[in-house]
Amino acid sequence: MPNLPDLPLQGLYGDLILDHYRSPRHRTPVSHADVEAEEFNPFCGDRVMLQFRLDGQGRVVEASAQSEGCSIIQASASMLADIALGMSLAELESLDERFRAMMQNGLSAEEWNHEFGDLHSLQVVRQFPVRIKCALLPWTALAEGIKGFRSKS
């Protein structure tokens, strides 16, 4: 099944999504990745591969997010890889939980801070509930990758 047409995104949030879609960050594969996972949505063809290399303290020092599909998945993957640098796995798990809550419930006024970086722009996707899965696929890969890493440790 082909991807749905991209959302009619306008303004600041749309510009951030389109910027990450047109110029994705961290696309180079990570050699000797500690955390690695691939997720695929067979219904639309979206695919994402995440890779992280950790330092001795368990912080992400190198990140890769390779994705195929609509602008939403590609932007979400790029933003995730961007914000992951310097974070620990526990911090990433906490961010994952908060990001999923944002995608389901939105952000309250007091939560509008720089904690989410460019990720806050993905709130616009909430207007199109069927596309929330696109934004969350990289986060599913993140959770699976962390789970796999921990099972090996």
VOBA-1610 file (N, C-alpha, C; in pm, whole numbers, padded with zeros to 5 digits, always signed):
BEGIN
Met+00085-00117+00000Met+00000+00000+00000Met+00089+00123+00000Pro+00066+00218-00087Pro+00151+00338-00092Pro+00126+00427+00029Asn+00223+00512+00057Asn+00207+00608+00166Asn+00096+00705+00134Leu+00030+00751+00239Leu-00069+00857+00223Leu+00004+00984+00182Pro-00062+01074+00112Pro+00006+01200+00078Pro+00047+01272+00205Asp+00156+01346+00197Asp+00203+01419+00313Asp+00102+01523+00357Leu+00106+01553+00485Leu+00013+01649+00543Leu+00035+01788+00487Pro-00070+01868+00477Pro-00051+02007+00438Pro+00001+02086+00557Leu+00132+02088+00574Leu+00194+02152+00689Leu+00234+02295+00655Gln+00200+02384+00744Gln+00233+02524+00722Gln+00284+02583+00852Gly+00353+02695+00842Gly+00400+02766+00959Gly+00522+02702+01020Leu+00555+02749+01141Leu+00677+02707+01210Leu+00684+02556+01226Tyr+00580+02491+01273Tyr+00586+02348+01298Tyr+00604+02271+01169Gly+00528+02306+01069Gly+00543+02241+00940Gly+00682+02262+00883Asp+00736+02381+00902Asp+00870+02409+00852Asp+00975+02322+00920Leu+00962+02300+01051Leu+01057+02214+01123Leu+01047+02070+01074Ile+00926+02021+01055Ile+00907+01885+01005Ile+00966+01872+00866Leu+00935+01966+00779Leu+00985+01960+00643Leu+01137+01975+00638Asp+01195+02055+00728Asp+01340+02068+00733Asp+01406+01935+00767His+01353+01866+00868His+01409+01735+00905His+01383+01631+00797Tyr+01274+01644+00724Tyr+01243+01552+00615Tyr+01338+01574+00497Arg+01358+01701+00461Arg+01441+01733+00345Arg+01590+01721+00374Ser+01628+01747+00499Ser+01768+01742+00540Ser+01780+01660+00668Pro+01755+01530+00658Pro+01759+01447+00780Pro+01898+01446+00842Arg+01899+01445+00974Arg+02024+01442+01049Arg+02061+01297+01080His+02189+01273+01095His+02240+01146+01148His+02198+01026+01064Arg+02221+01031+00934Arg+02184+00920+00845Arg+02297+00819+00825Thr+02418+00856+00864Thr+02532+00767+00845Thr+02525+00651+00944Pro+02536+00527+00896Pro+02532+00412+00988Pro+02642+00421+01094Val+02612+00369+01212Val+02706+00367+01323Val+02776+00232+01323Ser+02909+00235+01311Ser+02982+00109+01322Ser+02994+00073+01470His+02983-00053+01500His+02992-00102+01638His+02884-00040+01727Ala+02760-00038+01677Ala+02649+00017+01754Ala+02619-00071+01875Asp+02592-00008+01988Asp+02553-00079+02110Asp+02402-00105+02112Val+02327-00008+02064Val+02181-00017+02060Val+02142-00011+01913Glu+02061-00109+01872Glu+02024-00115+01731Glu+01886-00180+01720Ala+01801-00123+01635Ala+01669-00183+01613Ala+01612-00132+01481Glu+01534-00218+01419Glu+01465-00182+01296Glu+01316-00211+01315Glu+01233-00120+01268Glu+01088-00137+01272Glu+01032-00112+01133Phe+00925-00182+01101Phe+00863-00173+00970Phe+00712-00177+00986Asn+00644-00087+00917Asn+00497-00088+00915Asn+00455-00145+00780Pro+00408-00270+00775Pro+00373-00332+00648Pro+00251-00269+00579Phe+00172-00195+00654Phe+00052-00134+00596Phe+00083-00016+00506Cys+00190+00058+00539Cys+00222+00176+00458Cys+00363+00173+00399Gly+00446+00082+00447Gly+00582+00072+00396Gly+00684+00154+00472Asp+00643+00225+00578Asp+00738+00301+00659Asp+00838+00206+00724Arg+00963+00249+00725Arg+01070+00167+00784Arg+01169+00261+00852Val+01222+00215+00965Val+01324+00293+01036Val+01427+00198+01096Met+01553+00240+01090Met+01663+00168+01153Met+01736+00268+01242Leu+01739+00240+01372Leu+01809+00325+01469Leu+01935+00253+01516Gln+02041+00330+01535Gln+02166+00278+01590Gln+02225+00384+01682Phe+02270+00340+01799Phe+02337+00429+01893Phe+02465+00361+01942Arg+02569+00440+01954Arg+02691+00394+02020Arg+02700+00469+02152Leu+02731+00395+02259Leu+02736+00452+02393Leu+02880+00469+02439Asp+02901+00567+02527Asp+03032+00583+02587Asp+03040+00498+02714Gly+03148+00509+02789Gly+03168+00430+02911Gly+03068+00459+03021Gln+03004+00575+03016Gln+02902+00610+03114Gln+02760+00578+03065Gly+02749+00517+02949Gly+02617+00477+02897Gly+02541+00589+02829Arg+02612+00692+02783Arg+02548+00803+02712Arg+02569+00788+02562Val+02471+00832+02486Val+02478+00822+02340Val+02583+00921+02289Val+02683+00868+02219Val+02787+00953+02162Val+02781+00955+02010Glu+02709+00859+01953Glu+02691+00855+01808Glu+02553+00798+01781Ala+02481+00861+01687Ala+02344+00819+01657Ala+02324+00813+01506Ser+02242+00717+01465Ser+02203+00705+01326Ser+02055+00673+01320Ala+01985+00740+01230Ala+01843+00712+01206Ala+01823+00710+01055Gln+01807+00592+01003Gln+01781+00576+00860Gln+01635+00537+00846Ser+01562+00612+00764Ser+01419+00586+00752Ser+01373+00601+00608Glu+01265+00534+00579Glu+01199+00542+00449Glu+01050+00560+00477Gly+00986+00641+00396Gly+00843+00659+00411Gly+00805+00805+00404Cys+00697+00838+00470Cys+00642+00973+00463Cys+00729+01074+00537Ser+00698+01200+00521Ser+00775+01306+00585Ser+00768+01296+00737Ile+00657+01247+00792Ile+00641+01241+00937Ile+00738+01141+00999Ile+00745+01021+00944Ile+00838+00922+01002Ile+00982+00968+00986Gln+01014+01023+00871Gln+01151+01065+00848Gln+01190+01181+00939Ala+01099+01274+00960Ala+01127+01386+01050Ala+01139+01337+01194Ser+01048+01250+01237Ser+01051+01199+01373Ser+01182+01124+01400Ala+01225+01041+01307Ala+01350+00967+01323Ala+01469+01061+01332Ser+01472+01162+01246Ser+01581+01259+01246Ser+01585+01335+01377Met+01468+01379+01424Met+01461+01453+01551Met+01502+01367+01669Leu+01461+01240+01669Leu+01499+01148+01775Leu+01650+01131+01781Ala+01712+01106+01668Ala+01858+01088+01665Ala+01928+01215+01712Asp+01876+01329+01673Asp+01935+01458+01709Asp+01931+01480+01860Ile+01816+01456+01920Ile+01800+01485+02063Ile+01865+01378+02151Ala+01888+01257+02096Ala+01943+01146+02174Ala+02089+01168+02213Leu+02162+01244+02132Leu+02305+01263+02160Leu+02326+01320+02300Gly+02410+01254+02377Gly+02442+01298+02512Gly+02349+01242+02619Met+02242+01175+02579Met+02146+01122+02676Met+02183+00978+02716Ser+02143+00942+02837Ser+02156+00803+02882Ser+02034+00725+02835Leu+02041+00594+02843Leu+01926+00512+02804Leu+01806+00540+02894Ala+01829+00561+03023Ala+01719+00593+03115Ala+01654+00726+03076Glu+01736+00823+03039Glu+01680+00952+02995Glu+01601+00937+02865Leu+01650+00852+02775Leu+01577+00827+02650Leu+01446+00757+02677Glu+01444+00663+02771Glu+01319+00596+02806Glu+01218+00694+02864Ser+01266+00785+02946Ser+01179+00887+03003Ser+01126+00981+02894Leu+01214+01019+02802Leu+01172+01104+02691Leu+01069+01032+02604Asp+01091+00903+02580Asp+00997+00823+02502Asp+00858+00826+02566Glu+00854+00807+02696Glu+00726+00809+02769Glu+00658+00946+02756Arg+00735+01052+02773Arg+00678+01187+02764Arg+00638+01222+02621Phe+00717+01176+02522Phe+00683+01203+02382Phe+00553+01133+02345Arg+00539+01007+02388Arg+00415+00934+02359Arg+00295+01003+02423Ala+00313+01052+02546Ala+00205+01126+02613Ala+00172+01254+02537Met+00276+01323+02488Met+00252+01444+02409Met+00172+01411+02284Met+00206+01302+02218Met+00137+01266+02095Met-00008+01226+02122Gln-00035+01173+02240Gln-00172+01134+02274Gln-00253+01251+02331Asn-00189+01333+02415Asn-00261+01435+02491Asn-00224+01578+02462Gly-00116+01601+02389Gly-00068+01737+02367Gly+00016+01783+02484Leu+00066+01904+02474Leu+00148+01963+02581Leu+00068+02071+02651Ser+00080+02075+02782Ser+00021+02186+02857Ser+00114+02306+02848Ala+00064+02422+02885Ala+00143+02545+02875Ala+00275+02535+02950Glu+00276+02474+03069Glu+00399+02465+03147Glu+00500+02365+03087Glu+00453+02277+03000Glu+00543+02182+02936Glu+00607+02238+02810Trp+00563+02356+02766Trp+00622+02418+02647Trp+00757+02474+02685Asn+00855+02391+02688Asn+00991+02437+02713Asn+01081+02370+02611His+01208+02382+02630His+01302+02328+02531His+01332+02181+02552Glu+01264+02118+02647Glu+01287+01977+02676Glu+01268+01890+02551Phe+01173+01924+02467Phe+01143+01844+02350Phe+01218+01887+02225Gly+01291+01996+02230Gly+01360+02043+02110Gly+01263+02054+01994Asp+01306+02012+01877Asp+01221+02018+01758Asp+01103+01921+01765Leu+01110+01822+01856Leu+01003+01722+01866Leu+00866+01783+01890His+00861+01898+01957His+00730+01959+01985His+00654+01990+01856Ser+00726+02007+01745Ser+00660+02039+01618Ser+00572+01923+01569Leu+00599+01803+01617Leu+00520+01688+01573Leu+00380+01685+01634Gln+00353+01776+01727Gln+00216+01785+01783Gln+00113+01810+01674Val+00152+01876+01566Val+00059+01904+01457Val+00000+01774+01402Val+00072+01664+01413Val+00027+01535+01363Val-00098+01488+01439Arg-00115+01536+01560Arg-00233+01497+01639Arg-00364+01534+01569Gln-00359+01630+01477Gln-00478+01668+01401Gln-00520+01558+01304Phe-00430+01463+01279Phe-00452+01354+01184Phe-00419+01222+01257Pro-00511+01173+01339Pro-00481+01057+01426Pro-00421+00937+01355Val-00459+00913+01231Val-00405+00798+01160Val-00254+00812+01137Arg-00202+00934+01142Arg-00059+00958+01116Arg+00026+00955+01243Ile-00038+00944+01360Ile+00039+00938+01484Ile+00132+00817+01482Lys+00086+00706+01423Lys+00172+00587+01413Lys+00300+00617+01336Cys+00291+00704+01238Cys+00411+00743+01161Cys+00514+00808+01252Ala+00467+00899+01336Ala+00557+00971+01427Ala+00614+00878+01534Leu+00538+00775+01573Leu+00580+00688+01682Leu+00668+00570+01640Leu+00673+00537+01512Leu+00751+00420+01469Leu+00899+00428+01512Pro+00966+00542+01497Pro+01104+00549+01545Pro+01115+00526+01696Trp+01014+00566+01770Trp+01014+00551+01914Trp+00991+00405+01953Thr+00916+00333+01872Thr+00901+00189+01892Thr+01036+00121+01871Ala+01108+00163+01767Ala+01242+00109+01743Ala+01334+00141+01861Leu+01324+00261+01915Leu+01405+00300+02030Leu+01379+00205+02147Ala+01253+00184+02180Ala+01217+00098+02293Ala+01267-00045+02269Glu+01252-00096+02149Glu+01299-00231+02117Glu+01451-00240+02122Gly+01518-00136+02073Gly+01663-00135+02076Gly+01718-00134+02218Ile+01658-00054+02304Ile+01701-00049+02445Ile+01673-00183+02512Lys+01558-00241+02485Lys+01523-00372+02542Lys+01626-00477+02498Gly+01661-00477+02370Gly+01760-00572+02317Gly+01897-00551+02380Phe+01937-00426+02396Phe+02066-00394+02458Phe+02070-00447+02601Arg+01963-00422+02675Arg+01960-00464+02815Arg+01957-00616+02827Ser+01894-00684+02734Ser+01889-00831+02742Ser+02026-00892+02715Lys+02113-00821+02642Lys+02248-00869+02615Lys+02345-00838+02728Ser+02312-00737+02807Ser+02404-00691+02913Ser+02396-00776+03038
//
